[in-house]
Amino acid sequence: MTRRQLLARRARFRKLLLESLENRVVLDGSPWHNTMSAFDVNHDGSVNTADQQALDSFLAANNGGPVQVPAQPDPDPETVMYYDVDDNWLVDDS
């Protein structure tokens, strides 16, 4: 058997080895941002005046200026509001 044939035979009967990979972390944007529909603030499936009213009332309750959103949103998914419409970790009227 030639060296080439021997190497080809070894390659055919090679063992499969498992390799561990590094930990992977998905870096997502702001948890206050609706990734499916950015302007759907109240997450009801449509963009309408209720979204604008929710955003306006949130800003009015926080002195009207830009508000830095916390890292963790409200834990209840039924009441979560997506105030960060442009995914910059700030709630503002721009």
C-alpha positions as CSV (number, residue, x, y, z in Angstrom):
1,M,0.0,0.0,0.0
2,T,1.4,3.4,-0.9
3,R,1.6,6.3,1.5
4,R,-1.2,8.1,-0.4
5,Q,-3.5,5.1,-0.1
6,L,-2.7,4.7,3.6
7,L,-3.5,8.4,4.3
8,A,-6.8,8.1,2.3
9,R,-7.8,5.0,4.2
10,R,-7.0,6.7,7.6
11,A,-9.1,9.7,6.6
12,R,-12.1,7.5,5.8
13,F,-12.0,5.8,9.2
14,R,-11.1,8.8,11.3
15,K,-12.9,9.2,14.7
16,L,-15.3,12.1,15.2
17,L,-14.2,14.2,18.0
18,L,-16.3,16.6,20.0
19,E,-15.1,20.1,20.4
20,S,-16.3,22.5,23.0
21,L,-17.1,26.0,21.9
22,E,-16.8,29.3,23.7
23,N,-19.9,30.7,25.5
24,R,-22.1,32.7,23.2
25,V,-24.1,35.7,24.3
26,V,-26.7,37.3,22.2
27,L,-26.4,41.1,22.6
28,D,-29.8,42.5,22.1
29,G,-30.8,46.1,22.1
30,S,-32.9,47.8,24.7
31,P,-35.5,45.6,26.5
32,W,-37.7,48.7,26.2
33,H,-37.6,48.5,22.4
34,N,-40.2,46.6,20.4
35,T,-38.1,44.8,17.7
36,M,-41.1,43.6,15.8
37,S,-42.7,47.1,15.4
38,A,-40.6,49.9,16.7
39,F,-43.5,52.4,17.0
40,D,-45.9,50.0,18.7
41,V,-45.3,51.3,22.2
42,N,-48.1,49.5,24.0
43,H,-47.6,46.2,22.1
44,D,-51.1,45.8,20.9
45,G,-50.2,44.9,17.3
46,S,-50.9,48.2,15.7
47,V,-49.4,51.7,15.6
48,N,-52.0,54.3,16.6
49,T,-52.6,57.3,18.7
50,A,-52.7,55.2,21.9
51,D,-49.0,54.6,21.4
52,Q,-48.3,58.3,21.1
53,Q,-50.4,59.0,24.2
54,A,-48.6,56.4,26.2
55,L,-45.2,57.8,25.2
56,D,-46.4,61.4,26.0
57,S,-47.7,60.5,29.4
58,F,-44.5,58.6,30.2
59,L,-42.4,61.7,29.3
60,A,-44.8,64.0,31.2
61,A,-44.4,61.9,34.3
62,N,-40.6,62.2,34.0
63,N,-40.4,66.0,33.6
64,G,-40.6,65.8,29.8
65,G,-36.9,65.4,29.1
66,P,-34.9,62.4,27.8
67,V,-35.1,59.5,30.2
68,Q,-32.5,56.8,30.4
69,V,-34.3,53.5,30.5
70,P,-33.4,50.9,33.1
71,A,-31.7,47.6,32.0
72,Q,-34.6,45.5,33.1
73,P,-38.2,46.2,32.0
74,D,-41.4,45.5,34.0
75,P,-41.3,41.7,34.6
76,D,-45.0,41.3,33.6
77,P,-45.2,40.8,29.8
78,E,-48.8,41.9,29.8
79,T,-48.1,45.4,31.1
80,V,-44.7,46.0,29.4
81,M,-44.5,49.2,27.4
82,Y,-41.8,49.7,24.7
83,Y,-41.0,53.4,25.2
84,D,-37.6,53.2,23.5
85,V,-38.8,53.6,19.9
86,D,-35.4,54.2,18.3
87,D,-33.4,51.6,20.3
88,N,-30.9,54.1,21.8
89,W,-31.6,53.3,25.5
90,L,-33.3,56.7,25.8
91,V,-36.9,57.7,25.9
92,D,-37.3,61.1,24.2
93,D,-39.7,62.9,21.9
94,S,-37.5,62.8,18.8
